Amino acid sequence: MSAVHNTLVFLSVLPFFPFLIVYGVGLWITKNKKRSLLAAIDVTTLFLIVAVAALFNIVFGTQFGIYLISLLLLITLGLIGGAQNRLKGGVNWRRLIRAVWRITFIGTGFAYLLFTFIGIFGYIINYMS
């Protein structure tokens, strides 16, 4: 159990490794770049959510990170679902979930980089003073 736990922690701390692993394996198996890329994005999003929540907690000294991400996901679901309902007259749940999941990848990827740099620079400033 410890090896599985340590592996998941490692993959959450460095979420670009799951991306590369899934993309490489998917490309090797399917020979389809687009399908491999989308699979890698879908898998990596989960690791990015965990990593960004942890980084948010570290940078801001709170335990609110996962709750904030959950709240933002629910708001995004509501906004996109409402727009889809107005435009199409109904909600296609599969497309809605897929759209929100891919938007989450972009948002958490950006937040991961931002919080990583904030954490590094904050550590350097605290260390130097």
NUFI-396049 format. One record per atom (N, C-alpha, C): residue in three letters; x, y, z. Coordinates in steps of 0.2 Angstrom, whole numbers, plus 5000, padded with zeros to 4 digits. Layout:
<recs>
ALAXYZ ...
</recs>
This chain:
<recs>
MET500449945000 MET500050005000 MET500450065000 SER501050065003 SER501450125004 SER501750144997 ALA501950094993 ALA502150104986 ALA501650134982 VAL501050114982 VAL500550144978 VAL500450224981 HIS500450234987 HIS500350294990 HIS500850344988 ASN501550324988 ASN502050364986 ASN502050374979 THR501850334975 THR501850344968 THR501250394966 LEU500750394969 LEU500150444968 LEU500450514970 VAL500750514976 VAL501050574979 VAL501550604974 PHE501950564971 PHE502450584966 PHE502150614960 LEU501650574957 LEU501350594951 LEU500850664952 SER500650674959 SER500250734960 SER500750794961 VAL501350784963 VAL501750834964 VAL502050864958 LEU502150814953 LEU502450824946 LEU501950804941 PRO501450834940 PRO500850814936 PRO501050804928 PHE501650834926 PHE501750824919 PHE502050754918 PHE502250714923 PHE502450644922 PHE501850604920 PRO501250604923 PRO500750564921 PRO500550584913 PHE500550654912 PHE500450674905 PHE500850634900 LEU501550644901 LEU501950604897 LEU501950534896 ILE501750504902 ILE501650434902 ILE501050414898 VAL500450444900 VAL499850424896 VAL499950444889 TYR500250494887 TYR500250514880 TYR500750464876 GLY501250444879 GLY501750394876 GLY501450334876 VAL501150304881 VAL500750234880 VAL500250244875 GLY499850294876 GLY499250294871 GLY499450304864 LEU500050344863 LEU500250344856 LEU500550274853 TRP500850244858 TRP501150174856 TRP500650124855 ILE500050134859 ILE499550084858 ILE499050094852 THR498850164851 THR498350184846 THR498650204840 LYS499250234840 LYS499550274835 LYS499150334832 ASN498750354837 ASN498350414835 ASN498550474840 LYS498850524837 LYS499050584842 LYS498550614845 LYS497950634842 LYS497450674845 LYS497150634850 ARG496950574849 ARG496650534855 ARG497150524861 SER497750514859 SER498250504865 SER498350574869 LEU498250624865 LEU498350694868 LEU497750704873 LEU497150694870 LEU496550704874 LEU496550654880 ALA496750594880 ALA496750544885 ALA497250574891 ALA497850594888 ALA498350624893 ALA498050684897 ILE497750724893 ILE497450784896 ILE496950764902 ASP496450714900 ASP495950694905 ASP496250664911 VAL496750624910 VAL497050594916 VAL497450644920 THR497850684917 THR498250734920 THR497850784924 THR497250804922 THR496850844925 THR496650824933 LEU496550764934 LEU496450744941 LEU497150754945 PHE497650744943 PHE498350754946 PHE498450834947 LEU498250874942 LEU498350944943 LEU497850974948 ILE497250944949 ILE496750964954 ILE497050954961 VAL497350894962 VAL497650884968 VAL498250924970 ALA498650934965 ALA499250974965 ALA499151054967 VAL498651074963 VAL498451144964 VAL498151154971 ALA497751114973 ALA497451124979 ALA497951124985 ALA498451074984 ALA499051074989 ALA499451134989 LEU499551164983 LEU499951224982 LEU499651284985 PHE498951284983 PHE498551344986 PHE498551344994 ASN498551284997 ASN498551275004 ASN499251295007 ILE499751285003 ILE500451295005 ILE500551375005 VAL500451404999 VAL500551474997 VAL500151515002 PHE499551505003 PHE499051545007 PHE498951525014 GLY499251465016 GLY499251445023 GLY498551425025 THR498151395021 THR497451375022 THR497351305021 GLN496751285022 GLN496551215020 GLN495951215016 PHE495851275012 PHE495251285008 PHE495351265000 GLY495951244998 GLY496151234991 GLY495651194988 ILE495551134990 ILE495051084987 ILE494351104987 TYR494151144992 TYR493451174992 TYR493451224987 LEU493951264986 LEU493851324981 LEU493851294974 ILE494251244973 ILE494251214966 ILE493551174965 SER493351144970 SER492651114969 SER492151164968 LEU492151224971 LEU491651274970 LEU491751304963 LEU492351314961 LEU492451344954 LEU492251294949 LEU492251224950 LEU492051174945 LEU491251174945 LEU490951184951 LEU490251184951 LEU489951244947 ILE490251304948 ILE490051364945 ILE490151364938 THR490751334935 THR490851324928 THR490351274925 LEU490151224929 LEU489651174926 LEU488951214926 GLY488851254931 GLY488151294930 GLY488151334924 LEU488651374924 LEU488751424918 LEU488651394911 ILE489051344910 ILE489151314904 ILE488451274902 GLY488251244908 GLY487551204907 GLY486951254906 GLY486951304909 GLY486451354908 GLY486451384901 ALA487051394898 ALA487151424891 ALA486951364886 GLN487151304888 GLN486951254883 GLN486251244883 ASN485951254889 ASN485151244889 ASN484851294885 ARG485051364886 ARG484751414882 ARG484851404875 LEU485451384873 LEU485651384865 LEU485351324862 LYS485351264865 LYS485151204862 LYS484451174865 GLY484151204870 GLY483551184873 GLY483651124877 GLY484251104879 GLY484351044883 GLY485051044885 VAL485250994889 VAL485950994891 VAL486150924889 ASN486750924885 ASN487050864884 ASN487550854889 TRP487450804894 TRP487850794900 TRP488550774898 ARG488650734893 ARG489350704891 ARG489750764888 ARG489450804884 ARG489850864881 ARG489950914887 LEU489550924891 LEU489550974897 LEU490150954901 ILE490150884904 ILE490650864908 ILE491350864904 ARG491350844898 ARG492050844894 ARG492250924894 ALA491850964892 ALA492051034891 ALA492351064898 VAL491951054903 VAL492251074910 VAL492851044912 TRP492950984911 TRP493550944912 TRP494150974908 ARG494050984902 ARG494551014898 ARG494751084900 ILE494251124902 ILE494351194904 ILE494751194911 THR494551144915 THR494951134921 THR495651114920 PHE495851074915 PHE496551064913 PHE496851124912 ILE496551174908 ILE496951234906 ILE496951284913 GLY496451284916 GLY496451324922 GLY496951304928 THR496951234929 THR497351214934 THR498051204932 GLY498251204925 GLY498851204923 GLY499151274924 PHE498851324922 PHE499051394923 PHE499151404931 ALA498651384935 ALA498751394942 ALA499251354945 TYR499451294943 TYR500051254945 TYR500651294944 LEU500751324938 LEU501351364936 LEU501351424941 LEU500851464941 LEU500751524945 LEU500951504953 PHE500651454956 PHE500751444963 PHE501451414964 THR501751384959 THR502351354960 THR502851414960 PHE502851464955 PHE503251514955 PHE503151564962 ILE502551574964 ILE502451614970 ILE502751574976 GLY502651514976 GLY502951474982 GLY503751474982 ILE504051464976 ILE504751474976 ILE505051544977 PHE504751594974 PHE504951664976 PHE504751684983 GLY504251654986 GLY504051674993 GLY504551634998 TYR504751574996 TYR505251545000 TYR505951575000 ILE506151594994 ILE506751634993 ILE506751704997 ILE506251734996 ILE506151805000 ILE506151785008 ASN505851735010 ASN505851725017 ASN506551695019 TYR506851665015 TYR507551635017 TYR508051695017 MET507951735013 MET508451795012 MET508351845018 SER507751855021 SER507651905026 SER507751875033 
</recs>
